[in-house]
């Protein structure tokens, strides 16, 4: 489980980059889900 600890420390060290990446991931996933919702209607 050492890789989990190293990953956590890496995210903690690069807070700004991690927040931007997480925000971009959320936006893209919301757009994909919205596309599926529109397609089903």
Residue pairs with C-beta under 8 A, 6 or more apart in sequence:
11 18
